[in-house]
């Protein structure tokens, strides 16, 4: 293998998937110390990779940009191997525009389909990060340490310290899909309970999610750059979140978490088993109904999350925050 190996990694979205891809560049660097690694992702996630010590170059896909335009920018540097972790129509177009040697991550769509529609458990875990590593196996990459990590700067941490106190409880009430959200009234009840018990509470998410948890006494930290959000999470004693990108971001900075699962389940492979993560879910015959969530409950009742009261969430939070 050439000592100046050039590796191209493609993972456009979403936030959680990009976070779960962060161990792969480190594994490539350990095996090939002189490799030059380029990471292609959406503009909104690029800052998470700019500070990654194993990533030499980040190419950010701009909103509305064509694959031909992106390929032209990527082509500024040739590569020996491309790792397509996205495996979508868009990434296939990029591969077509950048001919060369490519390896793709297994999407596990068939196994997920069988789990959702027939309740058949997969023969092997569908862990996303393991499948990313498998795509790079010909590089001699061993499974090794697959913990996601976000690398923060002193400026990130300084800004976070101005926004939220240390040892606060972080609440992330948003999710990309409405079916993955715990009812807003429950979030408000949980926040009031935490405040009444003397906790400092900070709420995080996208700017448009602030209305989901607008409770007096809760520190709003919505709409922040992703690394600053990660720095706020790093300061927190614990996090409560849905099966969402902010859950993965919190795990990546080492924050113990309570994860609320509704239409999705851990067997789909997006959240690895961890002693620092407590999953709260209901055992319903209709779960899972989707690998990623949806606009609304297919059956119209949303019992998976609507049926979770505040008490078990507060109890789990007390355990992980101890």
N, C-alpha and C positions, 0 to 999 in steps of 0.2 A: 504494500500500500504506500502511495506517495506520502512523503513527510509533509508536503504542503497541500494536503487534501482540502478541497473546497466543497462545502456542504451547504445546500439550500434547504431550509425548512419552511413549509407552508402550512399555516393554520390561521385562517382569516377570522374566525369567530367560533363560539361566542366567548364571553368573558371567562366562564368557568373552564372551557376547553383550552383556551390560551394559557390560563394558569396551570392546568394539568399538563401542558406541554413543556413547562419550564425545566423539569429535570433532564429532558433529552439533550439539550445543548451541553449541559455539564457532563453527561455521560460520554458524549462524543469527544469533548475536550480531554477527559481523563484517558480515553483510549488513544486519541490522536492529539497530543499536546500542541502541535503546530498547525492544526486544521484552522481554516478560515470559515467561520459559520455566519451565514446570512439568514435572517428570519423575516418572512413576509407575513404581515397581518394587517387588519384594518387599522385605519388611522386612530380610532378611539382607544385601541389597546396598545399602540406602539410604545407609549411611555413605560409600560411595564417591562419591555424588553430593552430599552435604551440603557438601563443600569445593570443589565444581566452581565456578569463577568465573562461568560463563555460565548456571548453573542458579539461578533465583530461589527455587523452591519444590520440595521433594521430598514426594511423597505415597507412603507406604509401605503396601503390601498386607500385612495381617497374616495369619498362618497360619489357614486355615479361613474367612477373611472372604469374604462373598458379593460379587458384582459390584455388586449394588444398594447395599450398604453403602459400598463403595469409591466408587461414582459419586456418592453423596450427599456424601462428603467432597471429592471433586474438584470438584463443582458449586459449592462455596463461592466459586470464582472462575470466571467464564465464560471461554471461549477462542474464538479466531477460526479456528484450524485444529488438528486433532488428527493426529498422526503415529503410526500403529500399526505399530511395528517388530516386534511379536510375531506378529501374524497367526495367532492360534489361536482355538479355540472360546471360551476365556476372554476374550480381547481383543475378540472379536466381541460377546460379551455386554455388555462395558463400552461399546462403541460404541453398542449398541442402547439402553443406559440413559443415554447422553449424546449425544442427537441433535445434529448439527451437521455442519460440513464436516470430512471425514476423508480422509486419504491413507494408503495401506498400502504397506509394503515388500514387494517380490516375494519369495516364499518359495523360489523356484527348486526346488520339489518335483519337477516333471516332469523337469528336467535331472538332478537328483540320482538320481531313479529310473532314468533311462536309463544313467547312469554306473555305478550299482551293479549293475543287472540285465543290461545289455547291453554294458557297457564303452565306451559312446559318450561321448567327451569333449565337454563343452559348447562351443557355438560362441563364447560369451563367458565370461570369468572369472566365477565365482560369488561373488566377494569380498563378504563380508557387509557391510562398511562402505560399499562402493560402492552396494549396494542400499538401505541406509539413506539415503544422500544422494539417491538417485534418488527416494525417496518425498517428499523436500522440494524437488524441482526447481521446482515452481511458485512457491516463495518466492524464486526467483532464486539458489539455492545452487549454487555452482560446486564441482566435485570438490575442488580445492585440497588442503590438508594433511589427510590422513585418519589420521594416527598417533594411536592411543589414548593417553590421558594420565590418570594418577591424581594428584590434588593432595593432598600430604601436609602436615600441620601440624608445628610444632616439637615438640609433645608426641608425635606419632607417631614422629618420628625419635629423640627422647630415649628413648622406651621401647624402640625397636628396638636402640639402642646398648647398653642394659642387658642385652639378650637375646643378641645375637650380635656377634662381632667384625667389623670391616670387612675386606673382601677375602676373606671366607670363600667356600666353595663351597656353594651351596644345592641341596638335593635335595628334590623333591616327589614322593613315591612313590605318591600316591593319584590316583584318578580316579573320577568318578561311576559309571562302568560297569566291571565287572570285566574285560570283554574288552579294555579299553584300558590295562590295567595290565601293566607288565613284571613278571616273577616276582619275588617278594620276596627270594628268594635272590640274584638278580642285584644288586638294590639293596644288599644287605648286602655283597656282594663288592666292588662299586664303592666303597662308603663305606670299607671297610677299606683298599682300595688307596689312596684319597685320603689317609686318615689316615697310612698308612705313608710316603707321600711328603712328609709334613710340612704338609699342608693342614689348615686348620680347616674343619669341615663342620657345617652347620646343616640340619636336616630340618624341613620345613613341611607343613602340611595341616590337615584337620579333626581334631578331638580323637580321633575313633574310628580315625584312620589311623595313630596312633603305633605300633601293633604291627607295621606294615609295615616299619618301619626303626628298630628298637630295638637299636642297636649301641653298645657302650661307646665313649666318646670323641666320639660325634656329639651335638651340642647339639640337644635337642628344642625345637621352637618350634611345637607343634601347638595348634590351638584358639584362635588369636589373633584379635582383630578384624581385618577385612580390610585396613584402612589400615595397621595395625601390621605385618601380614604383608607388605604392599607395601613398607613402610619397611625391613624386614629384607632383602627382595629387592633393594632399591635399594643397600644396603650391600654386597651380594655381588659377587664378581668374575665369577661365572657361575652359571647355573642349569641343572639337568637336570630335565626334567618330561615327562609324557605330553602328548598332545593334550588339554589340560585348561584349566580356568579359571586355574590358577596360572601356566601358561605365558603366557597373555595378560596376566596381572597383572605378571609379570616384564618382558615386552616393553614394557608401558605405562610402567614406571619406568626403562627404558633398560638393563636387564640383559641381556648376551649369553646366549644359551640354546642348549642341545642338546635337541631335541624328539624323543621316541620315538613314532613313528606305527605303529599296528597295524591295526585294522579300518577306520580312516579314512585319507584321503589329502588332500594339499594342494588337489587340484582341487575338493574339495567347498566350498572358499571360506572356511574359517574361519581360516586362517593365511596372511597375505600373504607374498610373497617378501621376504626381508630379509637383508642381508649379516651381520647380527648373530645370525641363527638358523640352526643346522645341523640338518637333519632326518635322523634315522637310521630307515631302514625297509627292508623286504625286498620284492623284486619278486616277488609271488606272484599267480597267476591268480585267486585267490579274493578279492583286495583290489580295491576296498573292499567290505565286506559290510554296512556300515551307515553312515548319515550321522553318527550320534552315539555309537555303541557299543551294547553289549547285555550282558545278564547273563552270557552264556557264548559261546564260539565256536560258530557254527552248524554247523561241521563237526567239532567236538570235539577238534581238535588244537592250536589256538592257536599255530600256527607263526609267525604274523606278528610276535608279540612274544617268544614263547618261544624262537624261533630267533635272536634277537639276542644275541650274547655281550657280555661286558663290554668287551673290547678296543677295538672301534670307538667305543664310547661314550666311553671314557676318552681316546682319541685326539682325538675331536671336541671334547671338553671342553678339552683342552690347547690346541687351536687357538683356540677362541673366548675362552678366558680369558687368552690371551697379551697 
